[in-house]
């Protein structure tokens, strides 16, 4: 593919120094984790787990004995609580941190056929149900973690008796001194075969709660699956709010005993339509928890690193950057899988690709073999990756602050009701900006009022609240430029500061990428790009197969490169080196280069008229480049220009 010459923006030195105090605010341990998992089953496990974690540079140990998700310990947790206390003590003696797995709304009873008491037998009224009344009860083989003879049930969070016991177990776990509670898949049951379109749950507890909140009968007053039905829209909002409230109560309950404990849900849906179906929307959850562990499968994409396409890799970057925007300074963990026995693909390369793609996006790395949580595909490779991340953790995990970004608006309400239209537009715009190596910022209803960029793109946004409209109107009134693509929900009069593009460039670009990624150039979207209002003082040149993220870290401009050039899913996990990248800056700058799994070197530039060009060494997988600006704050940076 041909090299693309692009521009982005860099603040003057004075402005960079102004923002540095916010960037260096204290972060907690969740921001620095290098995660691996162990089962916590036998006496004496604690010391072994902590020793093995230290040997492979793990910081942030996940242990699994699942108090709430196994009926026996749901009733009597004493033995498991002692094991959790032991591992917490051992972890702290070693200067590490540990968090313990518990199930959300799922509960398994082992050997159920020969056991008189199971969750389903004892409490059938607690179970989630289809609108036809069928309970969420499953057996061995339904999912890989359910053994033959087991009973697997999914419980409504509105079952008051269950919730009381559940919160007591949370309180007891917090009292052990463990550093975190890791809540796995707190969902409505809509992800097993036959339940995808159920929009559950229609059990008596949930139906009563919905009636109390809305006055509606969920069994009679909804057109199930009809997004145009106002009552069904209320059902969608109710289902999402349910799990935000549930996680908020877990967090309050745990912190009432141990104020320092962290609450971390594991969620597999990301920004796509699946979040609406299962009711676990990470945008809604981030404000009520301390971090989120994303088992992110990005819609219909392939979540195994060894088999991803180039487009999959870029969509993955969009998802992770969205999570970072939703998090608003909290940590983002990614539990994903690099390799599952593919004989044509080297597992070590796949592990490195996955780690590189995550840390360049500012997320914490957690890789496990196949679809398990514990273990590693290749322990020496994990050890190497974790040792390197530990050495450069400030580079990757200190807060990344915007400088002069182009904003891209994520609309939760539009995603909830029009996901199939909104997501391609949103992804297309962001991939385009990554390939053009322009600084961007994902803007949400929670952050729009603080957005300081010059241009904000609304990618086929169809629903806006009155508060959102007022915020966007104020942005235009203070000199900002809105680019509205596709539908127009902004309701502003014609203005030179409001550009309306009826043909959505994001959707068009995604269609082209789906047809032929390597043959698609950002030049196809030149009309859209020409409308972007920027003041270019820094130029980045690289292939469109390289995703670029630009931000200020500790007051300095950073460029994070993720190279996917040459990757072929299921065939080739080794990138073609990016050899044409270069940075053009003004005078008064020193430039440093850190390749993935390598060491820092200072780059030598070639001087020109009012600028210096730095050739970036070959980028094999990923790299970071940052600038230190020489001179005093009053000098700033000279403005230069560059054409796309």
Secondary structure in CASP SS format (residue, H / E / C, confidence):
PFRMAT SS
TARGET T0000
AUTHOR 0000-0000-0000
METHOD secondary structure of the structure
MODEL  1
X C 1.00
X C 1.00
X E 1.00
X E 1.00
X E 1.00
X E 1.00
X E 1.00
X E 1.00
X C 1.00
X C 1.00
X C 1.00
X C 1.00
X H 1.00
X H 1.00
X H 1.00
X H 1.00
X H 1.00
X H 1.00
X C 1.00
X H 1.00
X H 1.00
X H 1.00
X H 1.00
X C 1.00
X C 1.00
X C 1.00
X C 1.00
X C 1.00
X H 1.00
X H 1.00
X H 1.00
X H 1.00
X C 1.00
X E 1.00
X C 1.00
X E 1.00
X E 1.00
X E 1.00
X E 1.00
X C 1.00
X C 1.00
X C 1.00
X C 1.00
X C 1.00
X H 1.00
X H 1.00
X H 1.00
X H 1.00
X H 1.00
X H 1.00
X H 1.00
X H 1.00
X H 1.00
X H 1.00
X H 1.00
X C 1.00
X C 1.00
X C 1.00
X E 1.00
X C 1.00
X E 1.00
X E 1.00
X E 1.00
X E 1.00
X C 1.00
X C 1.00
X C 1.00
X C 1.00
X C 1.00
X E 1.00
X H 1.00
X H 1.00
X H 1.00
X H 1.00
X H 1.00
X C 1.00
X C 1.00
X H 1.00
X H 1.00
X H 1.00
X H 1.00
X H 1.00
X H 1.00
X H 1.00
X H 1.00
X H 1.00
X H 1.00
X H 1.00
X H 1.00
X H 1.00
X H 1.00
X H 1.00
X H 1.00
X C 1.00
X C 1.00
X C 1.00
X C 1.00
X E 1.00
X E 1.00
X E 1.00
X E 1.00
X E 1.00
X E 1.00
X C 1.00
X C 1.00
X E 1.00
X E 1.00
X E 1.00
X E 1.00
X C 1.00
X C 1.00
X H 1.00
X H 1.00
X H 1.00
X C 1.00
X C 1.00
X C 1.00
X C 1.00
X H 1.00
X H 1.00
X H 1.00
X H 1.00
X C 1.00
X H 1.00
X H 1.00
X H 1.00
X E 1.00
X C 1.00
X E 1.00
X C 1.00
X C 1.00
X C 1.00
X C 1.00
X C 1.00
X E 1.00
X C 1.00
X E 1.00
X E 1.00
X C 1.00
X C 1.00
X C 1.00
X C 1.00
X C 1.00
X C 1.00
X C 1.00
X C 1.00
X C 1.00
X C 1.00
X C 1.00
X C 1.00
X E 1.00
X E 1.00
X E 1.00
X E 1.00
X E 1.00
X C 1.00
X C 1.00
X C 1.00
X C 1.00
X H 1.00
X H 1.00
X H 1.00
X H 1.00
X H 1.00
X H 1.00
X H 1.00
X H 1.00
X H 1.00
X H 1.00
X H 1.00
X H 1.00
X H 1.00
X H 1.00
X H 1.00
X H 1.00
X C 1.00
X C 1.00
X C 1.00
X C 1.00
X E 1.00
X E 1.00
X E 1.00
X E 1.00
X E 1.00
X C 1.00
X C 1.00
X C 1.00
X C 1.00
X C 1.00
X C 1.00
X C 1.00
X C 1.00
X C 1.00
X C 1.00
X C 1.00
X C 1.00
X C 1.00
X C 1.00
X C 1.00
X C 1.00
X C 1.00
X C 1.00
X C 1.00
X H 1.00
X H 1.00
X H 1.00
X H 1.00
X H 1.00
X H 1.00
X H 1.00
X H 1.00
X H 1.00
X H 1.00
X H 1.00
X C 1.00
X C 1.00
X C 1.00
X C 1.00
X C 1.00
X C 1.00
X C 1.00
X C 1.00
X C 1.00
X C 1.00
X C 1.00
X C 1.00
X C 1.00
X C 1.00
X C 1.00
X H 1.00
X H 1.00
X H 1.00
X H 1.00
X H 1.00
X H 1.00
X H 1.00
X H 1.00
X H 1.00
X H 1.00
X H 1.00
X H 1.00
X H 1.00
X H 1.00
X H 1.00
X H 1.00
X H 1.00
X H 1.00
X H 1.00
X H 1.00
X H 1.00
X H 1.00
X H 1.00
X H 1.00
X H 1.00
X H 1.00
X H 1.00
X H 1.00
X C 1.00
X C 1.00
X C 1.00
X C 1.00
X E 1.00
X E 1.00
X E 1.00
X E 1.00
X E 1.00
X E 1.00
X C 1.00
X C 1.00
X C 1.00
X C 1.00
X C 1.00
X C 1.00
X H 1.00
X H 1.00
X H 1.00
X H 1.00
X H 1.00
X C 1.00
X C 1.00
X C 1.00
X H 1.00
X H 1.00
X H 1.00
X H 1.00
X H 1.00
X H 1.00
X H 1.00
X C 1.00
X C 1.00
X E 1.00
X E 1.00
X E 1.00
X E 1.00
X C 1.00
X C 1.00
X C 1.00
X C 1.00
X C 1.00
X C 1.00
X C 1.00
X C 1.00
X C 1.00
X E 1.00
X H 1.00
X H 1.00
X H 1.00
X C 1.00
X C 1.00
X H 1.00
X H 1.00
X H 1.00
X H 1.00
X H 1.00
X H 1.00
X H 1.00
X H 1.00
X H 1.00
X H 1.00
X H 1.00
X H 1.00
X H 1.00
X H 1.00
X H 1.00
X H 1.00
X H 1.00
X H 1.00
X C 1.00
X C 1.00
X C 1.00
X E 1.00
X E 1.00
X E 1.00
X E 1.00
X E 1.00
X E 1.00
X E 1.00
X C 1.00
X C 1.00
X C 1.00
X C 1.00
X C 1.00
X C 1.00
X C 1.00
X C 1.00
X C 1.00
X H 1.00
X H 1.00
X H 1.00
X H 1.00
X H 1.00
X H 1.00
X H 1.00
X H 1.00
X H 1.00
X H 1.00
X H 1.00
X H 1.00
X H 1.00
X H 1.00
X C 1.00
X C 1.00
X C 1.00
X E 1.00
X E 1.00
X E 1.00
X E 1.00
X C 1.00
X C 1.00
X C 1.00
X C 1.00
X C 1.00
X C 1.00
X C 1.00
X C 1.00
X C 1.00
X C 1.00
X C 1.00
X H 1.00
X H 1.00
X H 1.00
X H 1.00
X H 1.00
X H 1.00
X H 1.00
X H 1.00
X H 1.00
X H 1.00
X H 1.00
X H 1.00
X H 1.00
X C 1.00
X H 1.00
X H 1.00
X H 1.00
X H 1.00
X H 1.00
X C 1.00
X C 1.00
X E 1.00
X E 1.00
X C 1.00
X C 1.00
X C 1.00
X C 1.00
X E 1.00
X E 1.00
X E 1.00
X E 1.00
X C 1.00
X C 1.00
X H 1.00
X H 1.00
X H 1.00
X H 1.00
X H 1.00
X H 1.00
X H 1.00
X H 1.00
X H 1.00
X H 1.00
X H 1.00
X H 1.00
X H 1.00
X H 1.00
X H 1.00
X H 1.00
X H 1.00
X H 1.00
X H 1.00
X H 1.00
X H 1.00
X H 1.00
X H 1.00
X H 1.00
X H 1.00
X C 1.00
X C 1.00
X C 1.00
X E 1.00
X E 1.00
X E 1.00
X E 1.00
X C 1.00
X C 1.00
X C 1.00
X C 1.00
X H 1.00
X H 1.00
X H 1.00
X C 1.00
X C 1.00
X C 1.00
X C 1.00
X E 1.00
X E 1.00
X E 1.00
X E 1.00
X E 1.00
X C 1.00
X C 1.00
X C 1.00
X C 1.00
X C 1.00
X C 1.00
X H 1.00
X H 1.00
X H 1.00
X H 1.00
X H 1.00
X H 1.00
X H 1.00
X H 1.00
X H 1.00
X H 1.00
X H 1.00
X H 1.00
X C 1.00
X C 1.00
X C 1.00
X E 1.00
X E 1.00
X E 1.00
X E 1.00
X E 1.00
X C 1.00
X C 1.00
X C 1.00
X C 1.00
X C 1.00
X C 1.00
X C 1.00
X C 1.00
X C 1.00
X E 1.00
X C 1.00
X C 1.00
X E 1.00
X E 1.00
X E 1.00
X E 1.00
X C 1.00
X C 1.00
X C 1.00
X H 1.00
X H 1.00
X H 1.00
X H 1.00
X H 1.00
X H 1.00
X H 1.00
X H 1.00
X H 1.00
X H 1.00
X H 1.00
X C 1.00
X C 1.00
X C 1.00
X C 1.00
X C 1.00
X C 1.00
X H 1.00
X H 1.00
X H 1.00
X H 1.00
X H 1.00
X H 1.00
X H 1.00
X H 1.00
X H 1.00
X C 1.00
X C 1.00
X C 1.00
X C 1.00
X C 1.00
X C 1.00
X C 1.00
X E 1.00
X E 1.00
X E 1.00
X E 1.00
X E 1.00
X E 1.00
X C 1.00
X C 1.00
X E 1.00
X E 1.00
X E 1.00
X E 1.00
X E 1.00
X E 1.00
X E 1.00
X E 1.00
X C 1.00
X C 1.00
X E 1.00
X E 1.00
X E 1.00
X E 1.00
X E 1.00
X E 1.00
X E 1.00
X E 1.00
X C 1.00
X C 1.00
X C 1.00
X C 1.00
X E 1.00
X C 1.00
X C 1.00
X C 1.00
X E 1.00
X C 1.00
X C 1.00
X C 1.00
X C 1.00
X C 1.00
X E 1.00
X C 1.00
X C 1.00
X C 1.00
X E 1.00
X E 1.00
X E 1.00
X E 1.00
X C 1.00
X C 1.00
X C 1.00
X E 1.00
X E 1.00
X E 1.00
X E 1.00
X E 1.00
X E 1.00
X E 1.00
X C 1.00
X C 1.00
X C 1.00
X C 1.00
X E 1.00
X E 1.00
X E 1.00
X E 1.00
X C 1.00
X E 1.00
X E 1.00
X E 1.00
X E 1.00
X C 1.00
X C 1.00
X E 1.00
X E 1.00
X E 1.00
X E 1.00
X E 1.00
X C 1.00
X C 1.00
X C 1.00
X E 1.00
X C 1.00
X C 1.00
X E 1.00
X E 1.00
X E 1.00
X E 1.00
X E 1.00
X E 1.00
X E 1.00
X E 1.00
X C 1.00
X C 1.00
X C 1.00
X C 1.00
X C 1.00
X C 1.00
X C 1.00
X C 1.00
X C 1.00
X C 1.00
X C 1.00
X C 1.00
X C 1.00
X C 1.00
X C 1.00
END
